[in-house]
């Protein structure tokens, strides 16, 4: 019968101590003692890559910088506005 080659995990008083411990120790040496992690992943948002003309993106980045917002956020705001306008037409 095979025996575990896992080292005994020391008693640690906090999550910070555990993190510090594994900063200097190999988790593989303690793998058999680690609890199984179970969690659900529900990805609801997606990112879509769209090619934007070079001159347009340069102007957009300049405007976004002047408004102190990320370019992605500014694009989404403008697209939402354009969609709403198109719905009303």
Backbone as JSON, one array per atom type, in Angstrom:
{
  "sequence": "XXXXXXXXXXXXXXXXXXXXXXXXXXXXXXXXXXXXXXXXXXXXXXXXXXXXXXXXXXXXXXXXXXXXXXXXXXXXXXXXXXXXXXXXX",
  "N": [[0.84, -1.17, 0.0], [0.58, 2.19, -0.89], [2.15, 4.96, 0.65], [1.52, 8.28, 1.85], [3.56, 10.92, 0.8], [3.48, 13.38, 1.74], [4.26, 16.3, 3.61], [3.65, 17.2, 7.04], [1.3, 19.77, 7.51], [1.92, 22.84, 9.05], [0.33, 24.29, 11.98], [-1.37, 27.21, 11.48], [-2.19, 30.55, 12.29], [-3.62, 32.44, 10.82], [-4.9, 33.64, 7.67], [-3.07, 35.29, 6.44], [-0.67, 34.34, 7.55], [-0.65, 31.8, 6.44], [-0.41, 32.42, 3.71], [2.11, 33.69, 3.76], [3.64, 31.5, 4.59], [3.46, 29.76, 2.35], [4.77, 31.31, 0.54], [7.36, 30.7, 0.87], [7.5, 27.97, 0.77], [6.91, 24.89, -0.98], [3.84, 24.19, -2.34], [3.17, 21.74, -3.34], [4.35, 19.88, -1.68], [2.53, 19.61, 0.32], [0.17, 18.89, -0.73], [-1.67, 16.71, -0.46], [-3.01, 17.35, 1.84], [-4.52, 19.52, 1.35], [-7.69, 21.11, 1.14], [-10.42, 20.2, -1.01], [-11.39, 22.38, -3.51], [-14.42, 23.78, -4.42], [-16.36, 25.45, -6.73], [-18.58, 27.59, -8.55], [-18.55, 28.92, -11.81], [-19.76, 31.61, -13.44], [-19.85, 33.17, -16.15], [-20.89, 36.11, -17.34], [-20.45, 38.33, -18.87], [-19.01, 39.37, -21.94], [-16.24, 40.06, -24.03], [-15.72, 41.71, -27.05], [-13.7, 41.88, -29.8], [-13.04, 44.49, -31.99], [-12.12, 45.83, -35.06], [-10.74, 49.01, -35.42], [-10.4, 51.9, -37.28], [-7.21, 53.42, -37.76], [-6.86, 56.28, -37.66], [-9.23, 57.04, -36.46], [-9.13, 55.79, -33.92], [-6.93, 57.06, -32.79], [-7.87, 59.71, -32.54], [-10.05, 59.21, -30.88], [-8.79, 58.19, -28.56], [-7.47, 60.49, -27.74], [-9.62, 62.2, -27.11], [-10.84, 60.68, -25.09], [-8.81, 60.72, -23.18], [-8.78, 63.45, -22.56], [-11.24, 63.66, -21.34], [-10.79, 62.13, -19.21], [-11.43, 59.38, -19.03], [-11.44, 55.83, -19.66], [-10.7, 54.68, -22.96], [-12.22, 52.5, -23.88], [-14.54, 52.69, -22.3], [-15.58, 55.14, -23.18], [-16.11, 54.54, -25.88], [-18.13, 52.59, -25.53], [-20.13, 54.16, -24.31], [-20.7, 56.0, -26.38], [-21.54, 54.23, -28.38], [-23.85, 53.15, -27.21], [-25.42, 55.48, -27.1], [-25.71, 56.0, -29.85], [-27.1, 53.72, -30.68], [-29.52, 54.02, -29.26], [-30.45, 56.37, -30.51], [-30.78, 55.38, -33.11], [-32.81, 53.53, -32.65], [-34.98, 55.19, -32.16], [-35.38, 56.38, -34.58]],
  "CA": [[0.0, 0.0, 0.0], [1.39, 3.4, -1.01], [1.98, 5.92, 1.74], [1.6, 9.67, 1.43], [4.86, 11.55, 1.0], [3.14, 14.75, 2.1], [4.75, 16.78, 4.9], [2.54, 17.73, 7.85], [1.1, 21.21, 7.4], [1.95, 23.43, 10.39], [-0.85, 25.04, 12.42], [-1.16, 28.62, 11.23], [-3.27, 31.27, 12.94], [-4.37, 33.36, 9.97], [-4.71, 33.5, 6.23], [-1.8, 35.96, 6.13], [0.41, 33.42, 7.9], [-0.67, 30.74, 5.43], [0.16, 32.99, 2.49], [3.54, 33.87, 4.0], [4.24, 30.17, 4.62], [3.59, 29.23, 1.0], [5.73, 32.13, -0.21], [8.69, 30.09, 1.04], [7.39, 26.51, 0.74], [6.26, 24.33, -2.15], [2.52, 23.67, -2.02], [3.15, 20.33, -3.74], [4.75, 19.06, -0.53], [1.4, 19.55, 1.25], [-1.0, 18.75, -1.6], [-2.64, 15.74, 0.07], [-3.73, 17.93, 2.98], [-5.29, 20.67, 0.89], [-9.1, 20.8, 0.92], [-10.87, 20.32, -2.39], [-12.13, 23.63, -3.73], [-15.55, 23.67, -5.34], [-17.0, 26.75, -6.98], [-19.23, 27.74, -9.84], [-18.14, 30.07, -12.6], [-20.86, 32.05, -14.29], [-19.36, 34.32, -16.9], [-22.04, 36.73, -17.99], [-20.05, 39.38, -19.82], [-18.05, 38.96, -22.97], [-15.58, 41.16, -24.73], [-15.64, 41.46, -28.48], [-12.68, 42.7, -30.43], [-13.5, 45.11, -33.22], [-11.07, 46.63, -35.69], [-11.08, 50.43, -35.52], [-9.48, 52.61, -38.15], [-6.12, 54.04, -36.99], [-7.11, 57.71, -37.42], [-10.36, 57.15, -35.52], [-8.7, 55.41, -32.56], [-6.03, 58.11, -32.29], [-8.73, 60.82, -32.11], [-10.85, 58.74, -29.75], [-7.91, 58.14, -27.39], [-7.22, 61.87, -27.32], [-10.85, 62.68, -26.47], [-11.0, 59.93, -23.83], [-7.82, 61.25, -22.23], [-9.21, 64.78, -22.12], [-12.39, 63.46, -20.46], [-10.28, 61.3, -18.1], [-12.13, 58.09, -19.0], [-10.81, 54.87, -20.56], [-11.23, 54.67, -24.33], [-13.26, 51.47, -23.96], [-15.77, 53.22, -21.7], [-16.09, 56.18, -24.07], [-16.68, 53.84, -27.04], [-19.39, 51.99, -25.11], [-21.1, 55.25, -24.11], [-21.09, 56.52, -27.68], [-22.31, 53.21, -29.1], [-25.19, 53.12, -26.6], [-26.15, 56.66, -27.56], [-26.02, 55.81, -31.27], [-28.13, 52.68, -30.76], [-30.77, 54.64, -28.82], [-30.86, 57.27, -31.56], [-31.24, 54.56, -34.22], [-34.09, 52.93, -32.26], [-36.02, 56.21, -32.25], [-35.55, 56.81, -35.99]],
  "C": [[0.88, 1.24, 0.0], [1.1, 4.34, 0.15], [2.14, 7.33, 1.19], [2.99, 10.2, 1.74], [4.69, 13.01, 1.4], [3.7, 15.09, 3.48], [3.57, 17.28, 5.71], [2.49, 19.26, 7.74], [1.1, 21.81, 8.8], [0.65, 24.17, 10.7], [-0.54, 26.53, 12.24], [-2.4, 29.37, 11.72], [-4.09, 32.17, 12.04], [-4.1, 33.06, 8.5], [-3.39, 34.16, 5.82], [-0.6, 35.07, 6.44], [0.5, 32.28, 6.88], [-0.04, 31.22, 4.13], [1.66, 33.15, 2.63], [4.27, 32.53, 4.0], [4.48, 29.65, 3.21], [4.41, 30.13, 0.07], [7.1, 31.49, -0.17], [8.67, 28.56, 1.01], [6.63, 26.07, -0.5], [4.92, 23.7, -1.76], [2.4, 22.19, -2.37], [3.53, 19.4, -2.61], [3.59, 18.83, 0.43], [0.08, 19.27, 0.52], [-2.08, 17.83, -1.03], [-3.48, 16.3, 1.21], [-4.59, 19.13, 2.6], [-6.75, 20.27, 0.69], [-9.46, 20.98, -0.55], [-11.69, 21.6, -2.5], [-13.22, 23.39, -4.76], [-16.17, 25.06, -5.49], [-17.59, 26.74, -8.37], [-18.69, 28.99, -10.52], [-19.28, 30.4, -13.54], [-20.42, 33.33, -14.99], [-20.53, 34.9, -17.68], [-21.64, 37.81, -18.99], [-19.01, 38.82, -20.78], [-17.43, 40.22, -23.56], [-15.47, 40.76, -26.19], [-14.61, 42.42, -29.06], [-13.2, 43.2, -31.77], [-12.36, 45.96, -33.78], [-11.57, 48.07, -35.84], [-9.98, 51.09, -36.35], [-8.46, 53.4, -37.32], [-6.39, 55.51, -36.67], [-8.23, 57.9, -36.4], [-9.89, 56.85, -34.1], [-7.76, 56.46, -31.97], [-6.85, 59.3, -31.77], [-9.53, 60.43, -30.87], [-10.01, 58.7, -28.47], [-7.63, 59.53, -26.84], [-8.43, 62.44, -26.58], [-11.05, 62.0, -25.12], [-10.04, 60.45, -22.77], [-8.25, 62.6, -21.71], [-10.41, 64.69, -21.17], [-12.04, 62.6, -19.23], [-11.12, 60.03, -17.91], [-11.38, 57.13, -19.92], [-11.48, 54.9, -21.94], [-12.37, 53.67, -24.48], [-14.6, 51.98, -23.42], [-16.4, 54.26, -22.61], [-16.73, 55.55, -25.31], [-18.04, 53.25, -26.68], [-20.48, 53.04, -24.89], [-21.62, 55.74, -25.46], [-21.91, 55.5, -28.47], [-23.72, 53.09, -28.53], [-26.04, 54.3, -27.07], [-26.58, 56.5, -29.0], [-27.12, 54.77, -31.46], [-29.48, 53.24, -30.35], [-31.32, 55.59, -29.89], [-31.42, 56.47, -32.74], [-32.58, 53.91, -33.92], [-35.24, 53.91, -32.47], [-36.32, 56.62, -33.71], [-36.47, 55.9, -36.78]]
}
